[in-house]
Amino acid sequence: MPVVRIRRRKAVALASAAVLAGLAVPALTPATAGAAAPAHEAPAAQARVAAVADYYEGAEGKTGEALKSALNSIISDQTKLSYSAVWDALKDTDEDPSNSGNVILLYSGVSRSKSANGGNTGDWNREHVWAKSHGDFGTSTGPGTDIHHLRPSDVQVNSVRGNKDFDNGGSAVANGGGSLTDSDSFEPRDAVKGDVARMIFYMAVRYEGTDGWPDLEPNNSVSNGSAPYIGKLSVLKEWNEQDPPDAFEQHRNDVIYESYQHNRNPFIDHPEWVESIW
């Protein structure tokens, strides 16, 4: 019901207001959700946990395809951005916590001026983590402008990644922060492997082929071409386990929800749902 969606959205927005003011936020994993927080953090953290739980009320108790379907219904209620609007959104969602004039680049980890966005060497551009050729959805409003998987990236590093699938191994990418690549795959630096995996899983749940866009799905191939698939599923599941959500990723999810698309990436809030679905 519309009234319920508004209440959920407002509840999470109010709970995340303290986060956006600079308070630390624990991960919503079973281990940390039940852990004692410092006294000054407890009220905001507890309010956020409760509000996020309310957002996912329709998915409670479900697993497998039933969980995937319920999450699709929840997160498909979103505001869509134009591709030009993505520039300013990324300057907010990926802002360097230590320098408000900069953004953090996904693959390299470098902090770069917000004004250095563009297409030249030394600039940063808009990386589609789910490569837009995998399903051929381009940059039209929809999956091509969904900022849950769009991130700032160094122009040259982004070019090296291209539309490759994700997998382990390869040689070092110049200025890639530890990222590796070979002829058919790309491995991001360790600190964002889980981030990459959870963005892929979000896209696979959000875009199920029911709203005019392709049905996006992860698989175990690294030669998917223009098909609406991306790999490598087994590796992405490992990355989700190895690199759990950190404060930067959680904060980004909150900002997208409160200020831009008004939907959440469920696998940042509940990384354990990856195993429940795949």
SESEKOL-672920 format. One record per atom (N, C-alpha, C): residue number from 1; z, y, x. Coordinates in steps of 0.05 Angstrom, whole numbers, plus 5000, padded with zeros to 4 digits. Each point is the difference from the previous one (the first is absolute). Layout:
pos; zz; yy; xx
NUM; Z; Y; X
...
! end
This chain:
pos; zz; yy; xx
1; 5000; 4976; 5017
1; 5000; 5024; 4983
1; 5000; 5025; 5017
2; 4986; 5021; 4993
2; 4999; 5024; 5016
2; 5027; 5012; 5006
3; 5019; 4999; 4981
3; 5027; 5011; 5005
3; 5014; 4986; 5022
4; 4997; 4973; 5002
4; 5012; 4984; 5021
4; 4989; 5008; 5027
5; 4973; 5003; 5002
5; 4987; 5007; 5025
5; 5010; 5027; 5010
6; 5003; 5019; 4982
6; 5009; 5027; 5008
6; 5029; 4998; 5010
7; 5016; 4985; 4986
7; 5028; 4997; 5008
7; 5002; 4987; 5028
8; 4984; 4980; 5004
8; 5001; 4986; 5027
8; 4991; 5020; 5021
9; 4978; 5014; 4995
9; 4990; 5018; 5020
9; 5020; 5022; 5007
10; 5013; 5011; 4979
10; 5020; 5021; 5005
10; 5024; 4989; 5015
11; 5008; 4975; 4993
11; 5023; 4989; 5013
11; 4996; 4996; 5030
12; 4977; 4990; 5007
12; 4994; 4996; 5029
12; 4997; 5026; 5013
13; 4987; 5020; 4987
13; 4997; 5026; 5012
13; 5027; 5013; 5006
14; 5018; 4998; 4981
14; 5027; 5012; 5004
14; 5014; 4986; 5022
15; 4998; 4973; 5001
15; 5014; 4985; 5020
15; 4989; 5005; 5028
16; 4974; 5005; 5001
16; 4987; 5005; 5026
16; 5002; 5029; 5009
17; 5010; 5017; 4983
17; 5003; 5028; 5008
17; 5018; 5003; 5024
18; 5022; 4984; 5001
18; 5018; 5000; 5023
18; 4986; 4990; 5025
19; 4983; 4980; 4996
19; 4985; 4990; 5023
19; 4982; 5022; 5012
20; 4986; 5014; 4982
20; 4982; 5021; 5009
20; 5015; 5024; 5012
21; 5026; 5001; 4995
21; 5016; 5021; 5012
21; 5010; 4992; 5028
22; 4995; 4975; 5007
22; 5006; 4992; 5027
22; 5020; 4978; 5003
23; 5010; 4988; 4978
23; 5019; 4978; 5003
23; 4986; 4975; 5007
24; 5015; 4982; 5015
24; 4988; 4975; 5008
24; 4999; 4981; 4976
25; 4980; 4982; 5000
25; 4996; 4982; 4977
25; 4999; 4972; 5011
26; 5017; 4982; 4991
26; 4999; 4972; 5009
26; 4977; 4985; 4986
27; 4990; 4980; 5014
27; 4979; 4984; 4988
27; 5010; 4985; 4975
28; 4982; 4996; 4981
28; 5008; 4986; 4976
28; 4995; 4970; 5003
29; 5010; 4989; 5021
29; 4999; 4971; 5004
29; 5026; 4988; 4993
30; 5002; 4974; 4994
30; 5025; 4988; 4992
30; 5022; 5005; 5020
31; 4994; 5000; 5026
31; 5021; 5003; 5020
31; 5012; 5028; 5000
32; 4983; 5021; 4997
32; 5011; 5027; 5001
32; 5007; 5011; 4973
33; 4988; 4989; 4979
33; 5006; 5011; 4974
33; 5030; 4996; 4992
34; 5012; 4978; 5011
34; 5027; 4995; 4994
34; 5020; 5008; 5021
35; 4990; 5011; 5022
35; 5017; 5009; 5022
35; 5014; 5026; 4994
36; 5023; 5003; 5011
36; 5015; 5025; 4995
36; 4987; 5023; 5015
37; 4996; 5023; 4987
37; 4989; 5023; 5012
37; 5022; 5020; 5007
38; 4996; 5017; 5020
38; 5020; 5021; 5006
38; 5005; 5016; 4975
39; 5025; 5010; 4998
39; 5008; 5013; 4975
39; 4982; 5023; 4991
40; 4990; 5016; 5019
40; 4983; 5023; 4993
40; 4972; 4991; 4991
41; 4992; 4975; 5007
41; 4974; 4991; 4992
41; 5001; 4983; 4975
42; 5023; 4989; 4993
42; 5001; 4980; 4979
42; 4990; 5009; 4973
43; 5008; 5024; 4990
43; 4990; 5008; 4974
43; 4970; 5002; 4998
44; 4987; 5012; 5019
44; 4970; 5003; 5000
44; 4987; 4973; 5003
45; 5010; 4983; 5018
45; 4989; 4974; 5004
45; 5002; 4983; 4975
46; 5024; 5000; 4988
46; 5004; 4984; 4976
46; 4983; 5009; 4977
47; 4997; 5027; 4997
47; 4983; 5011; 4978
47; 4971; 4991; 5004
48; 4991; 5001; 5025
48; 4972; 4992; 5006
48; 4996; 4971; 4994
49; 5018; 4983; 5008
49; 4997; 4971; 4995
49; 4999; 4995; 4970
50; 5017; 5013; 4985
50; 5000; 4996; 4971
50; 4974; 5011; 4987
51; 4991; 5023; 5009
51; 4976; 5012; 4988
51; 4975; 4983; 5007
52; 4998; 4990; 5024
52; 4978; 4983; 5008
52; 5000; 4974; 4984
53; 5024; 4989; 4997
53; 5003; 4975; 4984
53; 4990; 5005; 4971
54; 5006; 5023; 4989
54; 4991; 5007; 4973
54; 4969; 5001; 4999
55; 4988; 5011; 5021
55; 4971; 5003; 5001
55; 4987; 4972; 4997
56; 5012; 4980; 5013
56; 4988; 4973; 5000
56; 5012; 4982; 4979
57; 5012; 5012; 4979
57; 5013; 4984; 4980
57; 4981; 4979; 4988
58; 4975; 5007; 4995
58; 4981; 4982; 4988
58; 4992; 4976; 5018
59; 5007; 5001; 5025
59; 4994; 4978; 5019
59; 5024; 4982; 5005
60; 5022; 5007; 4989
60; 5025; 4985; 5005
60; 4998; 4971; 4992
61; 5008; 4982; 5019
61; 5001; 4972; 4994
61; 4973; 4985; 5002
62; 4979; 5014; 5007
62; 4973; 4988; 5001
62; 4993; 4992; 5028
63; 4982; 4980; 5003
63; 4989; 4992; 5025
63; 4970; 4994; 4997
64; 4987; 4996; 5023
64; 4972; 4992; 4999
64; 4982; 5019; 4985
65; 4981; 4989; 4985
65; 4980; 5016; 4986
65; 5013; 5018; 4978
66; 5022; 4990; 4989
66; 5014; 5016; 4979
66; 5012; 5026; 5013
67; 5011; 4997; 5024
67; 5010; 5023; 5015
67; 4978; 5019; 5007
68; 4978; 4989; 5011
68; 4977; 5017; 5008
68; 4989; 5015; 4976
69; 4998; 4988; 4977
69; 4990; 5013; 4976
69; 5019; 5022; 4990
70; 5026; 4994; 5001
70; 5020; 5020; 4992
70; 4999; 5024; 5018
71; 4998; 4996; 5026
71; 4999; 5022; 5019
71; 4975; 5016; 4997
72; 4978; 4987; 4994
72; 4975; 5014; 4995
72; 5003; 5020; 4977
73; 5013; 4991; 4979
73; 5004; 5017; 4976
73; 5017; 5024; 5007
74; 5021; 4995; 5016
74; 5018; 5022; 5007
74; 4987; 5020; 5018
75; 4987; 4992; 5022
75; 4990; 5019; 5020
75; 4973; 5011; 4992
76; 4987; 4989; 4980
76; 4974; 5012; 4991
76; 5004; 5026; 4985
77; 5024; 5006; 4992
77; 5007; 5025; 4987
77; 5003; 5021; 5022
78; 4978; 5013; 5007
78; 5001; 5018; 5023
78; 4982; 5025; 4996
79; 5005; 5020; 5016
79; 4983; 5023; 5001
79; 4980; 4996; 5023
80; 4975; 5006; 4995
80; 4979; 4995; 5021
80; 4993; 5027; 5014
81; 4995; 4998; 5026
81; 4993; 5023; 5016
81; 4970; 5001; 5006
82; 4990; 5023; 5005
82; 4973; 5002; 5011
82; 5001; 4995; 5030
83; 4977; 4994; 5011
83; 5000; 4994; 5029
83; 5007; 5025; 5016
84; 4992; 5023; 4991
84; 5007; 5025; 5014
84; 5030; 5005; 4999
85; 5013; 4993; 4978
85; 5028; 5004; 4997
85; 5017; 4982; 5018
86; 4987; 4978; 5010
86; 5015; 4982; 5017
86; 5009; 5013; 5026
87; 4984; 5019; 5011
87; 5008; 5014; 5025
87; 5028; 5011; 4998
88; 5004; 5017; 4979
88; 5027; 5013; 4998
88; 5022; 4980; 4993
89; 4993; 4980; 4984
89; 5020; 4980; 4994
89; 5010; 4985; 5025
90; 4982; 4993; 5018
90; 5008; 4986; 5024
90; 5016; 5018; 5019
91; 4995; 5026; 4998
91; 5016; 5018; 5017
91; 5029; 5000; 4990
92; 5005; 4992; 4976
92; 5027; 4999; 4988
92; 5011; 4972; 5004
93; 4985; 4980; 4992
93; 5011; 4972; 5000
93; 5005; 4990; 5028
94; 4984; 5009; 5020
94; 5002; 4989; 5027
94; 5011; 5021; 5020
95; 5014; 5020; 4989
95; 5011; 5021; 5017
95; 5019; 4988; 5021
96; 4998; 5010; 5024
96; 5018; 4992; 5022
96; 5029; 5010; 4993
97; 5019; 4982; 4997
97; 5028; 5008; 4994
97; 5011; 5019; 5021
98; 4990; 4999; 5024
98; 5010; 5017; 5022
98; 4985; 5026; 5004
99; 4977; 5003; 4986
99; 4983; 5023; 5003
99; 4984; 5004; 4974
100; 5009; 5019; 4984
100; 4987; 5003; 4973
100; 4972; 5011; 5002
101; 4991; 5008; 5023
101; 4972; 5009; 5003
101; 4981; 4978; 5008
102; 5010; 4975; 5003
102; 4984; 4978; 5009
102; 5000; 4977; 4980
103; 4981; 4981; 5003
103; 5001; 4975; 4987
103; 5001; 4978; 5021
104; 5010; 4976; 4991
104; 5000; 4977; 5018
104; 4975; 4983; 4995
105; 4985; 4995; 5020
105; 4976; 4984; 4998
105; 5006; 4970; 4998
106; 4988; 4986; 4981
106; 5008; 4973; 4994
106; 4998; 4981; 5024
107; 4977; 4997; 5012
107; 4996; 4979; 5020
107; 5010; 5008; 5027
108; 4998; 5025; 5007
108; 5009; 5009; 5027
108; 5029; 5008; 5001
109; 5012; 5008; 4978
109; 5027; 5010; 4999
109; 5004; 5028; 5011
110; 4978; 5013; 5006
110; 5000; 5027; 5012
110; 5007; 5020; 4978
111; 5014; 5021; 5007
111; 5005; 5023; 4983
111; 4980; 5021; 5006
112; 4984; 5008; 4979
112; 4978; 5019; 5004
112; 5001; 5021; 4979
113; 4991; 5024; 5008
113; 5000; 5023; 4982
113; 4987; 4994; 4973
114; 5012; 5009; 4979
114; 4988; 4997; 4973
114; 4973; 5014; 4999
115; 4997; 5021; 5014
115; 4974; 5015; 4999
115; 4978; 4987; 5016
116; 5006; 4978; 5015
116; 4980; 4987; 5016
116; 4986; 4978; 4985
117; 4996; 5004; 4974
117; 4986; 4980; 4984
117; 4970; 5007; 5000
118; 4984; 4978; 5001
118; 4971; 5004; 5001
118; 4986; 4976; 5011
119; 4978; 5004; 5013
119; 4984; 4977; 5009
119; 4993; 5001; 5029
120; 5012; 5017; 5015
120; 4994; 5003; 5029
120; 5020; 4985; 5017
121; 4992; 4995; 5025
121; 5019; 4987; 5019
121; 5025; 5017; 5002
122; 5023; 4987; 4998
122; 5026; 5015; 5000
122; 5010; 5007; 4973
123; 4983; 4996; 4979
123; 5008; 5005; 4973
123; 5013; 4975; 4988
124; 5012; 5003; 4976
124; 5007; 4976; 4984
124; 4985; 5001; 4974
125; 4995; 4976; 4989
125; 4985; 4999; 4975
125; 5014; 4980; 4981
126; 4987; 4994; 4978
126; 5012; 4985; 4978
126; 4992; 4970; 5003
127; 5018; 4984; 5010
127; 4994; 4972; 5004
127; 5005; 4984; 4974
128; 4980; 4985; 4991
128; 5004; 4981; 4978
128; 5009; 4974; 5012
129; 5026; 4994; 4996
129; 5011; 4975; 5012
129; 4986; 4976; 4987
130; 4997; 5000; 4974
130; 4981; 4981; 4987
130; 4972; 5013; 5004
131; 4985; 4990; 5019
131; 4974; 5012; 5007
131; 4983; 5003; 4974
132; 4990; 5025; 4996
132; 4986; 5005; 4975
132; 4974; 4985; 4996
133; 4990; 4989; 5022
133; 4976; 4983; 4997
133; 5007; 4972; 4990
134; 5025; 4992; 5001
134; 5009; 4974; 4989
134; 5004; 5003; 4970
135; 4978; 4998; 4986
135; 5000; 5006; 4971
135; 4982; 5023; 4994
136; 4991; 5014; 5021
136; 4981; 5022; 4997
136; 5008; 5021; 4979
137; 5026; 5008; 5002
137; 5010; 5020; 4980
137; 4998; 5028; 5010
138; 4992; 5004; 5025
138; 4995; 5027; 5010
138; 5024; 5019; 4998
139; 4994; 5026; 4996
139; 5021; 5020; 4999
139; 5002; 5014; 4972
140; 4988; 4987; 4980
140; 5002; 5011; 4973
140; 5029; 4997; 4991
141; 5009; 5016; 4982
141; 5027; 4999; 4990
141; 5007; 4972; 4989
142; 5020; 4988; 5011
142; 5008; 4973; 4994
142; 5011; 4987; 5026
143; 4992; 4975; 5006
143; 5011; 4988; 5025
143; 4992; 5015; 5025
144; 4978; 5014; 4999
144; 4992; 5016; 5024
144; 5016; 5024; 5005
145; 5017; 5008; 4980
145; 5017; 5024; 5004
145; 5029; 4993; 4995
146; 5007; 4975; 4999
146; 5028; 4992; 4995
146; 5016; 5002; 5026
147; 5018; 5020; 5000
147; 5014; 5006; 5026
147; 5021; 4979; 5007
148; 5004; 4980; 4984
148; 5018; 4978; 5008
148; 4987; 4985; 5023
149; 4973; 5002; 5004
149; 4988; 4986; 5023
149; 4984; 5019; 5017
150; 5001; 5026; 4995
150; 4987; 5020; 5017
150; 5020; 5012; 5019
151; 4994; 5000; 5026
151; 5018; 5010; 5020
151; 4986; 5017; 5021
152; 5014; 5019; 5012
152; 4988; 5015; 5022
152; 4995; 4981; 5024
153; 4977; 5003; 5013
153; 4993; 4983; 5023
153; 4983; 5017; 5019
154; 5005; 4995; 5026
154; 4983; 5013; 5020
154; 4970; 4992; 4995
155; 4983; 5019; 5001
155; 4972; 4996; 4994
155; 4988; 4977; 5016
156; 5005; 4999; 5026
156; 4988; 4979; 5017
156; 5012; 4973; 4994
157; 5026; 4999; 4996
157; 5014; 4975; 4994
157; 4990; 4989; 4973
158; 4997; 5018; 4981
158; 4990; 4992; 4974
158; 4972; 4989; 5003
159; 4984; 5011; 5017
159; 4973; 4990; 5004
159; 5000; 4972; 5012
160; 5019; 4995; 5018
160; 5002; 4973; 5012
160; 5009; 4980; 4979
161; 5018; 5008; 4983
161; 5008; 4981; 4978
161; 4977; 4995; 4981
162; 4985; 5021; 4993
162; 4977; 4997; 4982
162; 5008; 4986; 4975
163; 4985; 4979; 4993
163; 5007; 4985; 4975
163; 5009; 4972; 5007
164; 5011; 4996; 5024
164; 5009; 4974; 5008
164; 5023; 4990; 4984
165; 5002; 4974; 4996
165; 5023; 4988; 4988
165; 5023; 5001; 5020
166; 5024; 4992; 4991
166; 5024; 5001; 5017
166; 5007; 4972; 5009
167; 5006; 4998; 5026
167; 5008; 4974; 5012
167; 5014; 5006; 5027
168; 5012; 4980; 5011
168; 5012; 5003; 5026
168; 4980; 4996; 5023
169; 5004; 5015; 5022
169; 4984; 4995; 5024
169; 4979; 5021; 5005
170; 4990; 4999; 5025
170; 4979; 5018; 5009
170; 5008; 5016; 5024
171; 4985; 5020; 5007
171; 5006; 5017; 5023
171; 5011; 5027; 4990
172; 5012; 5014; 5018
172; 5014; 5025; 4993
172; 4979; 5021; 4991
173; 5008; 5015; 4979
173; 4985; 5022; 4989
173; 5008; 5025; 5015
174; 4981; 5015; 5011
174; 5006; 5025; 5014
174; 5015; 5019; 4982
175; 5022; 5010; 5009
175; 5017; 5019; 4985
175; 5009; 4988; 4973
176; 5002; 4973; 4999
176; 5006; 4987; 4975
176; 5030; 4993; 4997
177; 5017; 5008; 5018
177; 5028; 4996; 4998
177; 5009; 4971; 5002
178; 4983; 4983; 5011
178; 5006; 4972; 5002
178; 4983; 4983; 4981
179; 4983; 5012; 4985
179; 4982; 4986; 4982
179; 4980; 4984; 5016
180; 4991; 4978; 4989
180; 4980; 4982; 5013
180; 4976; 4996; 4982
181; 4977; 4993; 5012
181; 4977; 4994; 4983
181; 4982; 4981; 5015
182; 4984; 4985; 4984
182; 4979; 4983; 5011
182; 4975; 5004; 4982
183; 4981; 4981; 5001
183; 4975; 5005; 4987
183; 5002; 5000; 4969
184; 5021; 4987; 4989
184; 5001; 4997; 4971
184; 5027; 5007; 4988
185; 5019; 5010; 5016
185; 5026; 5006; 4988
185; 5015; 5022; 5015
186; 5021; 5010; 4988
186; 5015; 5022; 5011
186; 5030; 4993; 4996
187; 5016; 5005; 5021
187; 5029; 4995; 4999
187; 5014; 5027; 5005
188; 5014; 5012; 4980
188; 5013; 5025; 5005
188; 5025; 4996; 5017
189; 5010; 5023; 5010
189; 5024; 4999; 5016
189; 5023; 4987; 4984
190; 5019; 4989; 5015
190; 5022; 4984; 4987
190; 5015; 5016; 4979
191; 5005; 5026; 5005
191; 5017; 5016; 4983
191; 4989; 5004; 4972
192; 4974; 4995; 4996
192; 4988; 5005; 4973
192; 4986; 4975; 4989
193; 5004; 4977; 5012
193; 4987; 4976; 4990
193; 5009; 4994; 4971
194; 5026; 5003; 4995
194; 5009; 4995; 4973
194; 4990; 5021; 4981
195; 4998; 5025; 5009
195; 4989; 5022; 4983
195; 4971; 4993; 4991
196; 4984; 4991; 5020
196; 4972; 4993; 4994
196; 4999; 4977; 4980
197; 5016; 4979; 5004
197; 5000; 4977; 4982
197; 5008; 5009; 4972
198; 5020; 5016; 4997
198; 5010; 5008; 4973
198; 4980; 5018; 4986
199; 4984; 5016; 5016
199; 4979; 5016; 4987
199; 4978; 4981; 4989
200; 4993; 4980; 5015
200; 4980; 4980; 4991
200; 5010; 4986; 4975
201; 5024; 4992; 5000
201; 5011; 4986; 4976
201; 5001; 5018; 4976
202; 5007; 5025; 5004
202; 5000; 5020; 4978
202; 4972; 5001; 4988
203; 4979; 5003; 5017
203; 4973; 5002; 4989
203; 4991; 4976; 4985
204; 5009; 4976; 5009
204; 4993; 4975; 4987
204; 5012; 4998; 4972
205; 5024; 5012; 4996
205; 5013; 5000; 4974
205; 4990; 5022; 4982
206; 4996; 5024; 5012
206; 4991; 5023; 4984
206; 4972; 4996; 4989
207; 4982; 4990; 5016
207; 4972; 4998; 4992
207; 4992; 4971; 4994
208; 5001; 4994; 4975
208; 4996; 4972; 4991
208; 4973; 4996; 4985
209; 4982; 5020; 5002
209; 4974; 4997; 4988
209; 5000; 5007; 4970
210; 5021; 5012; 4991
210; 5002; 5006; 4971
210; 4994; 5028; 4992
211; 4996; 5018; 5020
211; 4997; 5028; 4994
211; 4974; 5012; 5012
212; 4980; 4983; 5002
212; 4974; 5009; 5011
212; 4997; 4998; 5030
213; 5021; 4992; 5014
213; 4999; 4997; 5029
213; 5001; 4970; 5007
214; 4993; 4993; 5024
214; 4999; 4972; 5008
214; 5028; 4988; 4999
215; 5001; 4973; 4997
215; 5025; 4985; 5002
215; 5005; 4995; 5029
216; 5019; 5015; 5012
216; 5006; 4998; 5029
216; 5020; 4978; 5005
217; 4994; 4983; 5020
217; 5018; 4978; 5006
217; 5001; 4995; 5030
218; 5023; 4994; 5011
218; 5001; 4991; 5028
218; 4993; 4970; 5002
219; 4988; 4993; 5023
219; 4994; 4972; 5005
219; 5004; 4994; 5029
220; 4993; 4976; 5009
220; 5004; 4992; 5028
220; 4975; 5002; 5017
221; 4981; 5016; 4991
221; 4976; 5004; 5016
221; 5001; 5027; 5016
222; 4985; 5001; 5021
222; 4996; 5025; 5015
222; 4970; 5007; 5001
223; 4986; 4990; 4981
223; 4971; 5006; 4998
223; 4992; 5005; 4971
224; 5015; 5019; 4988
224; 4996; 5004; 4971
224; 4977; 5019; 4993
225; 4990; 5014; 5019
225; 4977; 5018; 4995
225; 5006; 5020; 4978
226; 4982; 5002; 4980
226; 5004; 5019; 4978
226; 5013; 4987; 4976
227; 5008; 4975; 5002
227; 5014; 4987; 4978
227; 5027; 5014; 4996
228; 5011; 4999; 4975
228; 5025; 5014; 4995
228; 5025; 4985; 5010
229; 4998; 4990; 5024
229; 5022; 4984; 5012
229; 5007; 5012; 5027
230; 5024; 4994; 5009
230; 5007; 5008; 5027
230; 5020; 4980; 5012
231; 4998; 4995; 5025
231; 5018; 4980; 5013
231; 5015; 5014; 5023
232; 5018; 4984; 5010
232; 5004; 4972; 4996
232; 5026; 4995; 4986
233; 4999; 4988; 4977
233; 5024; 4999; 4983
233; 5024; 4988; 5014
234; 4996; 4978; 5014
234; 5023; 4987; 5013
234; 5013; 5018; 5021
235; 4984; 5016; 5014
235; 5010; 5019; 5020
235; 5014; 5023; 4986
236; 4988; 5011; 4979
236; 5012; 5022; 4986
236; 5028; 4992; 4989
237; 5003; 4976; 4991
237; 5026; 4990; 4990
237; 5020; 5000; 5023
238; 4991; 4991; 5024
238; 5018; 5000; 5023
238; 5008; 5028; 5007
239; 4981; 5019; 5000
239; 5006; 5028; 5007
239; 5020; 5012; 4980
240; 4998; 4993; 4974
240; 5019; 5010; 4980
240; 5028; 4991; 5007
241; 5003; 4975; 5010
241; 5026; 4990; 5008
241; 5010; 5012; 5026
242; 4982; 5003; 5019
242; 5008; 5009; 5027
242; 5008; 5030; 5000
243; 4987; 5016; 4984
243; 5004; 5029; 5000
243; 5008; 5010; 4972
244; 5026; 4998; 4993
244; 5008; 5008; 4973
244; 4998; 5030; 4997
245; 5001; 5010; 4975
245; 4997; 5029; 4994
245; 5022; 5016; 5015
246; 4991; 5022; 5012
246; 5019; 5018; 5013
246; 5002; 5026; 4984
247; 5017; 5018; 5010
247; 5005; 5025; 4984
247; 4975; 5016; 4996
248; 4982; 5001; 5020
248; 4975; 5015; 4997
248; 4983; 4989; 4978
249; 4997; 4974; 4999
249; 4983; 4987; 4980
249; 5012; 5004; 4972
250; 5026; 4997; 4998
250; 5014; 5003; 4974
250; 4998; 5029; 4990
251; 5004; 5019; 5018
251; 4997; 5028; 4993
251; 4972; 5006; 4990
252; 4980; 4989; 5014
252; 4972; 5004; 4992
252; 4996; 4990; 4971
253; 5010; 4977; 4994
253; 4998; 4989; 4973
253; 5013; 5018; 4980
254; 5023; 5011; 5007
254; 5013; 5019; 4981
254; 4984; 5025; 4996
255; 4988; 5011; 5021
255; 4985; 5025; 4997
255; 4975; 4995; 4983
256; 4986; 4978; 5005
256; 4977; 4994; 4984
256; 5008; 4998; 4970
257; 5022; 4987; 4995
257; 5009; 4996; 4973
257; 5008; 5027; 4987
258; 5015; 5016; 5014
258; 5011; 5024; 4988
258; 4979; 5022; 4998
259; 4983; 5003; 5020
259; 4984; 5024; 5002
259; 4970; 4996; 4996
260; 4990; 4975; 5001
260; 4971; 4997; 5000
260; 4990; 4979; 4979
261; 5003; 4975; 5005
261; 4988; 4980; 4982
261; 5019; 4990; 4979
262; 5026; 5004; 5004
262; 5020; 4992; 4981
262; 5000; 4970; 4995
263; 4992; 4985; 5020
263; 5004; 4971; 5000
263; 5010; 4991; 5027
264; 5010; 4976; 5002
264; 5013; 4991; 5025
264; 4986; 4976; 5011
265; 5004; 4995; 5026
265; 4991; 4975; 5013
265; 5023; 4980; 4997
266; 4997; 4980; 4983
266; 5023; 4982; 4995
266; 5009; 4984; 5024
267; 4982; 4996; 5020
267; 5007; 4984; 5023
267; 5015; 5015; 5021
268; 5002; 5026; 4997
268; 5019; 5016; 5016
268; 5027; 4997; 4988
269; 5002; 5002; 4974
269; 5026; 4997; 4986
269; 5010; 4971; 5000
270; 4981; 4981; 4999
270; 5007; 4972; 4998
270; 4981; 4983; 5018
271; 5004; 5001; 5026
271; 4982; 4985; 5018
271; 5000; 4970; 4994
272; 5022; 4990; 4988
272; 5002; 4971; 4994
272; 4980; 4992; 4979
273; 4989; 5019; 4984
273; 4981; 4993; 4980
273; 4973; 4990; 5011
274; 4995; 5006; 5026
274; 4975; 4990; 5012
274; 5000; 4969; 4999
275; 5022; 4988; 5008
275; 5002; 4971; 5000
275; 5000; 4989; 4971
276; 5011; 5016; 4981
276; 5000; 4991; 4972
276; 4972; 4998; 4988
277; 4982; 5017; 5010
277; 4973; 5001; 4989
277; 4980; 4984; 5017
278; 5003; 5001; 5026
278; 4981; 4987; 5018
278; 5012; 4977; 5016
! end
